Amino acid sequence: MKIEKIQNETKAVSNLKGGFKMKKLLVLACVLAVMAFAFTACDRNPVTPPGDDVTTTQAVGGETTTTTVVEVTTTEPIHVVPPTDPFYALQRVDARFPSTATNANPIIDGGTLRWAIGTSATLPGIFCAVHFISALDSNIRDLFAGSMFAAGMDSHVDNTSSLVYTEFCRETQTITFTMQHEAFWHDGVQVTMDDLYFAIWIIAHPDYTGTRWGPNISNIVGAEEFRAGNADYISGMVLSEDKMTLTLHMIDFPFTISAFGWWSAPVPRHHWEGIAVADMMGHENARTNALGFGPFIIDAVVPGESVSVRRNENYWRGRPHLDGIVVNLVEATVLPMALQQGLYDIGTGFPASQFTEHFRYMTNVEFLSNVWAQNGNSFLGFRVGTWDSETGEVYTFEEPRLSETVRRALALSVDHSVAYELFNGLTVPTGSSWYGLRNIHWIDTEIPTYNHFDPEYAMRMLDEAGYLRGPDGFRTFPDGRELTITYLALTGSPANDTERAMELQNWADIGLRVEFYQGRQVDSAVGSDVRFREADGGVVDMWWFGWNLGANPMPQVMTPGTQNNQVRYRSEHWDYIFDRFMSDDMWDPDFLLETVNMWQWAVHDAAVIFPWRQAVTLSVANNRVANFSLEITGDYSRPHYRYPFHWALTSQTAYVDGR
C-alpha cells in the first residue's frame, strides 16, 4: 500500500465527513513509508488471476510432486466502502472463506506439525489453569491441558462428550460432577474430582494472586468466608470418599449456571504439594513444568518464543495422529512470507494488513475463517476507578480524571473507515456492546453508537463543557489545568502503528493531547499487567481491549466487584443489573432478554467502554494439513481447532507457493 493511496483515501473520507481535514504527523509519514516499502517489495511476483489453474509444488526434502488445482474466487476488491450494518457486513466478509480445511487426501501416521502464531508479543508462558491471562498461553494450553467438560453447539455442557457427567438441580441449588471415564495426568496419576476441588480452593484462597475470583466462585456456599480467612474450608464443596464425585452448593442458581457458570478447569493437587498458593504463579510448575492430561505432553519451552509438545499415547479420547506439534511466535509481518515458503503448516493471527493481492492468492495454503466461532469484539476502555487488593473490591472515582464529555469526544474522533482500508476490508465498526453472533437476537439495535467519525460534534461538546484550547492548540481542564491523556497501546504490525498514529493525530485535531503509556506502544504482556493489576499505579487513562463471550449472557469481564473489571467502573445500577444476571428469574427467556438489553443501555450511559470494531480473523492451513476446522461443534468425533488430537498431515513435507 503506497503513501499516496492512503493519503488520498484518507482525504476523501475526511471530505465525506464534512470537510474535517486530517493533519499528517512526520512520524506517520515515516510509518507509511515503511509500509509502502514492505508491501511493494512483496509484490514483485506476478499475481495469479482468480479462476486460472495454478500449481502447488512440494517443498524440498521429500519427493517432488505437482498438483493442478483450480483457484476459487473468494475475495472482493480491497477498496470497499464501510457498511452501515456491521453485523450483516461481518457475516458477509466471513462468507468469503471456508471454515474447514478441504484437504481430503489420505493422512499419514505421525509427523510434526508446525504452528505459527502471528504476533509481535512475547509468550508469557504461564500455563496453570488458574493463573494464565494471555490468549497466547490459552491457545497452547489447548494442546496439552485437557478438559473435563465438553460444550455443545449452544455452548452449554454436553454430557455425551465430557469426561465428567454434570447434573443440575434447581430445587437443591446444586451442581454434581461425576467422573464417567478414566483419564490420567501426564505423570501417570489418575485425574479425579479432587483436582477440580483443588482449583476452586486455590482461587478462593486468601493468598491467591490471580484474576479468576468472581461470581462463579463466590457463588459457592462458604467461598466468601474462606477467602476472608473466617473458615478453614469451603463448606459448599462436598467431595465423595473415592474422590470421583464433587457437589457444589450454590447461593444463587441462575440460568447462567447452565452455561458454564462454574469453574471448570482442574489443577493436579499432587503436582503442587508443598508449594504455597502465593508462590504458585511464579513457580516452574505453572510454566515449563506444567502438567496436563490432554492429547499432547509438553516437551520443551523456550521462554517467550516457542513450545514443543509430543504425542500422549494414553490420551483418554484416543491416540492422536501427530507425533508432535511445535508452536512458534512469529512476527506478524513475517508470517505471510513464512507460510508462502511452507515453513509452517498452520498460521493463526494472520495480519489483515497483509491480506494483499500477493498473499491472498498463495497456492499452497487455504485461508479459513468463522466469525461465529471467534464471537469477539473490541472496545475503547477508560479507567475510572481503582481495584483494592485488600478488600477485593472495585471503587469508582466520584469524579474520574476524564469526564464523560472527554470520553465521548475521544470515541467520536476515531475514523474507522481508515482501518477498513488498512486491513483490507476485514474489519468493520461494531454496533453494540453485545455482539454475540450466536445470540444476535439479544442485540438492541436502538442503542446509539459511537462508532462513527464526527469530530465537529466532539469539538462542540468539549467547547460547551469548558475544555478550551490554550496557546499551543491543546485543550485544558475547565479550571485551566493542563490535560494530557495517557493511552495504553500495544505493539503490532506497521498497519497497527499507522492506525495508532492516525488516532493520535485525530485527537490532536480536536485539541486533545494524547500520549502513549511510557512514551511508546508496549508488549501485550505489559498491557495485561497494567490493565489487570494496575502495575502503572493507575496512571493509564484509556486503552484498546477485547473480549470473547460464550452462551453465558453475563459479561463476567465487567463484573462490578472483581479484578477482571478492567475499567474499574461500578454503580448501584450496575450492581442491580448483575444481581439480575445472578437471579433465578434468568431462567425466564423474557427476563433474560430484558436484562441483557438493560446492560447494553447501561454500558452506553456509563460511557466507560465504547464498542470499537469486529474483525474477521484469518487462520491459514498448508495444503498438507487435514482435520483442521473452525466449525463450532461439541462432537469430539469431528475435527475442530480445539480438538488437536484430530489434526493430521497428508504429506511428509509441506507445500510451497507454486506461482
C-alpha positions, -999 to 999 in steps of 0.1 A, spaced: 0 0 0 16 33 -11 17 65 9 -2 84 -18 -30 59 -18 -36 61 19 -33 99 19 -58 103 -10 -83 79 6 -79 95 40 -85 129 24 -116 116 6 -130 101 38 -124 134 56 -142 153 29 -172 130 31 -173 136 69 -179 173 65 -146 186 54 -127 178 86 -91 179 74 -67 155 90 -32 168 96 -3 145 90 24 138 115 60 134 104 61 101 123 30 90 105 47 96 71 77 76 82 55 47 93 36 48 60 69 48 41 80 17 59 46 1 50 49 11 14 84 -5 11 72 -37 28 42 -41 7 57 -32 -27 87 -54 -20 64 -84 -17 46 -77 -50 75 -84 -74 60 -118 -83 30 -118 -107 -4 -123 -92 -24 -152 -105 -58 -141 -117 -87 -157 -99 -101 -187 -119 -68 -197 -135 -53 -231 -130 -23 -229 -107 3 -255 -95 14 -265 -60 49 -278 -56 60 -299 -26 89 -285 -6 125 -296 -8 132 -326 14 107 -351 0 96 -364 -33 86 -335 -56 51 -337 -68 30 -312 -87 -7 -309 -84 -30 -288 -105 -58 -271 -86 -84 -245 -96 -81 -212 -78 -115 -202 -64 -125 -166 -63 -132 -159 -26 -123 -123 -24 -137 -89 -31 -118 -58 -42 -96 -43 -15 -112 -9 -18 -146 -11 -3 -170 13 15 -175 6 52 -210 -8 56 -237 7 78 -249 -26 92 -218 -41 109 -234 -74 119 -245 -82 84 -212 -69 70 -191 -91 92 -210 -122 81 -207 -111 45 -170 -108 47 -167 -141 66 -187 -159 40 -158 -154 15 -138 -181 34 -143 -217 42 -143 -227 79 -127 -262 73 -96 -272 55 -107 -291 24 -77 -314 22 -93 -349 18 -61 -368 9 -52 -399 30 -35 -389 62 -1 -402 72 8 -417 106 28 -393 127 47 -362 116 53 -330 134 30 -301 126 45 -266 128 22 -239 141 30 -202 138 11 -176 159 15 -142 142 22 -116 169 46 -90 180 43 -101 216 64 -125 236 49 -156 252 42 -151 289 44 -188 294 20 -192 323 1 -224 317 -15 -231 350 -53 -230 346 -60 -206 375 -31 -182 367 -28 -176 329 -43 -144 315 -28 -143 280 -47 -157 249 -13 -169 237 -9 -191 267 -45 -203 264 -41 -214 228 -10 -235 238 -28 -249 268 -54 -264 245 -27 -288 232 -18 -304 265 -41 -293 294 -71 -314 287 -108 -307 295 -132 -323 319 -162 -308 301 -174 -306 265 -195 -278 251 -224 -284 227 -235 -262 198 -252 -239 223 -220 -236 244 -238 -255 273 -223 -286 288 -226 -318 267 -225 -349 289 -222 -373 260 -187 -359 251 -175 -349 285 -150 -367 308 -174 -357 336 -211 -361 339 -228 -329 351 -262 -328 369 -281 -296 378 -307 -294 405 -326 -262 408 -346 -274 438 -314 -280 459 -293 -254 441 -265 -279 435 -243 -290 407 -229 -325 409 -200 -337 388 -192 -374 385 -162 -389 366 -176 -411 338 -143 -420 321 -108 -427 332 -81 -401 324 -45 -397 336 -23 -368 342 9 -369 320 29 -383 350 5 -413 353 -16 -401 382 -54 -405 377 -75 -374 372 -102 -371 399 -128 -346 410 -104 -336 438 -84 -318 411 -113 -296 403 -119 -291 441 -83 -280 444 -85 -255 416 -116 -238 432 -98 -239 466 -68 -221 451 -89 -193 435 -108 -187 468 -77 -188 489 -68 -155 507 -33 -157 492 -43 -163 456 -27 -138 433 -45 -145 400 -76 -129 384 -101 -157 385 -120 -148 416 -156 -138 406 -192 -149 407 -187 -185 395 -165 -190 427 -181 -165 452 -215 -180 444 -204 -213 461 -217 -215 497 -188 -207 521 -164 -194 495 -166 -158 507 -159 -169 543 -129 -190 532 -115 -161 512 -119 -137 541 -100 -161 564 -130 -168 585 -132 -205 576 -107 -233 571 -125 -248 541 -153 -241 516 -184 -256 532 -204 -257 499 -179 -281 482 -186 -318 490 -161 -344 477 -170 -381 478 -148 -405 497 -135 -420 464 -129 -385 450 -149 -393 419 -179 -371 427 -179 -334 436 -211 -315 446 -212 -277 446 -239 -260 467 -247 -226 452 -260 -195 469 -279 -185 437 -289 -207 409 -295 -186 378 -297 -196 341 -260 -187 338 -252 -218 358 -261 -240 329 -237 -220 306 -205 -230 324 -214 -207 354 -188 -226 375 -151 -231 374 -143 -260 350 -105 -264 348 -88 -288 372 -54 -284 388 -34 -315 398 -32 -314 436 -3 -338 437 17 -316 414 16 -287 438 23 -305 471 43 -283 495 40 -251 473 23 -221 489 -6 -205 470 12 -172 470 42 -187 452 23 -206 425 22 -181 397 60 -177 396 67 -214 401 81 -236 373 51 -260 378 29 -232 363 54 -227 334 80 -250 319 69 -279 342 31 -275 336 11 -307 338 -19 -317 318 -40 -347 307 -46 -336 272 -36 -352 238 0 -338 239 27 -335 265 50 -305 270 84 -314 256 103 -282 257 96 -245 263 118 -217 250 107 -188 273 90 -161 253 93 -178 220 81 -214 215 67 -246 229 70 -281 216 47 -310 226 48 -347 219 20 -372 215 3 -386 246 0 -423 237 -25 -428 265 -49 -399 258 -83 -409 271 -101 -400 238 -77 -420 217 -42 -418 202 -35 -385 184 -25 -387 147 6 -365 151 39 -373 167 41 -337 179 35 -300 174 59 -271 175 44 -237 183 64 -206 174 56 -170 179 63 -153 147 64 -115 140 31 -109 122 47 -90 93 69 -120 86 42 -147 89 27 -144 54 60 -150 36 69 -178 60 36 -195 52 42 -189 15 75 -207 17 60 -237 36 79 -230 68 48 -235 89 17 -258 85 -8 -237 104 -8 -199 108 -31 -181 132 -32 -143 137 -26 -137 100 -23 -99 97 -53 -85 79 -30 -57 67 -11 -82 46 -42 -99 30 -30 -82 -2 -31 -92 -38 2 -110 -35 -6 -131 -4 -43 -137 -9 -37 -159 -39 -10 -182 -24 -14 -217 -40 0 -238 -11 -24 -227 16 -61 -222 24 -75 -192 43 -101 -202 69 -125 -181 90 -155 -184 112 -168 -153 129 -195 -175 147 -166 -193 165 -145 -163 174 -175 -144 187 -155 -115 199 -155 -77 200 -131 -49 208 -136 -18 228 -121 16 237 -119 14 275 -113 41 301 -101 36 337 -124 55 360 -116 39 393 -93 16 412 -91 -20 425 -83 -26 461 -65 -58 465 -70 -58 503 -108 -56 502 -111 -73 468 -134 -45 456 -137 -20 427 -141 16 437 -152 41 410 -140 77 415 -167 103 422 -151 125 396 -130 104 372 -100 123 357 -115 121 323 -151 133 323 -179 117 303 -177 145 278 -140 139 271 -145 101 268 -173 105 243 -153 131 223 -124 107 221 -146 79 208 -162 101 182 -129 111 168 -117 78 156 -121 73 119 -129 35 115 -131 38 77 -93 43 76 -88 10 95 -112 -6 70 -87 3 42 -56 -5 62 -69 -40 70 -82 -48 35 -119 -48 43 -116 -75 71 -127 -52 99 -159 -33 105 -171 -9 133 -192 -28 158 -227 -17 166 -233 -28 201 -217 -37 234 -234 -71 230 -221 -87 198 -226 -124 202 -235 -136 167 -248 -169 181 -272 -148 201 -277 -120 177 -313 -117 187 -301 -102 220 -287 -72 203 -307 -39 209 -302 -21 176 -319 10 190 -290 19 212 -270 49 198 -234 41 188 -201 60 189 -185 40 161 -189 69 135 -164 97 128 -179 131 140 -151 154 151 -171 186 147 -197 173 172 -168 162 195 -153 197 194 -187 213 202 -191 191 232 -157 200 245 -162 237 239 -196 237 257 -181 218 287 -154 244 291 -124 224 277 -109 253 258 -78 254 237 -46 270 251 -20 289 231 -5 256 220 -38 245 205 -44 218 231 -73 219 255 -71 223 292 -94 212 320 -122 238 327 -102 251 356 -72 257 334 -50 228 343 -31 210 315 -49 180 301 -27 151 289 -43 117 283 -23 85 287 -31 58 261 -21 22 266 -15 9 231 0 -25 221 27 -32 196 16 -46 163 21 -46 125 30 -14 105 -7 -11 98 -14 -11 135 13 15 140 -2 36 113 -37 34 128 -23 44 163 -5 74 148 -37 84 130 -57 82 162 -32 105 180 -34 130 151 -72 129 150 -74 135 188 -48 163 184 -70 178 157 -99 182 182 -74 197 207 -68 167 230 -32 159 238 -29 120 239 4 103 247 14 67 247 19 50 281 57 52 288 60 71 256 57 40 233 35 11 224 41 -18 247 41 -56 246 7 -74 253 22 -90 284 29 -55 298 -5 -43 287 -22 -72 306 -2 -65 337 -12 -28 336 -49 -34 329 -55 -62 354 -30 -54 381 -26 -16 379 11 -20 377 12 16 365 -2 29 397 -34 39 380 -19 65 356 -33 49 324 -64 67 312 -76 45 282 -67 16 261 -80 -7 233 -90 -41 245 -112 -70 235 -131 -100 249 -149 -131 239 -181 -144 255 -199 -177 250 -235 -186 258 -234 -172 293 -252 -138 290 -234 -123 320 -203 -104 308 -180 -116 337 -152 -94 324 -172 -64 336 -185 -79 369 -186 -49 394 -166 -63 423 -138 -82 406 -103 -76 393 -115 -86 358 -134 -53 357 -105 -35 339 -122 -1 337 -129 -2 374 -164 10 370 -192 3 395 -225 19 404 -258 10 421 -274 5 388 -245 -17 376 -248 -38 407 -286 -41 402 -281 -54 367 -255 -80 377 -278 -91 406 -304 -97 379 -279 -118 359 -275 -140 390 -312 -142 397 -333 -173 394 -356 -153 371 -329 -156 344 -344 -190 335 -373 -169 320 -363 -160 284 -381 -127 286 -364 -117 318 -330 -128 303 -335 -106 272 -347 -77 293 -316 -80 315 -292 -82 286 -307 -52 269 -306 -33 302 -269 -40 304 -264 -27 269 -281 5 277 -261 8 310 -228 5 290 -240 33 267 -250 55 296 -218 49 317 -196 58 287 -166 39 302 -163 14 273 -171 21 237 -178 -7 213 -149 -4 188 -149 -29 160 -151 -65 150 -128 -83 126 -127 -114 105 -97 -133 120 -79 -154 94 -63 -188 100 -41 -204 73 -36 -241 67 -10 -256 44 -23 -280 18 -8 -309 37 -29 -302 68 -61 -323 73 -88 -325 100 -84 -288 109 -116 -268 112 -130 -237 128 -165 -251 129 -185 -249 161 -192 -284 174 -195 -303 206 -190 -335 188 -154 -347 196 -155 -372 167 -154 -343 143 -124 -320 135 -122 -287 154 -94 -263 162 -97 -271 199 -95 -309 193 -58 -312 182 -59 -350 186 -77 -350 152 -51 -328 135 -32 -347 108 -8 -344 78 -12 -359 44 24 -354 33 58 -357 49 68 -323 37 50 -290 34 39 -273 2 53 -241 -11 37 -215 -33 40 -227 -69 35 -194 -87 
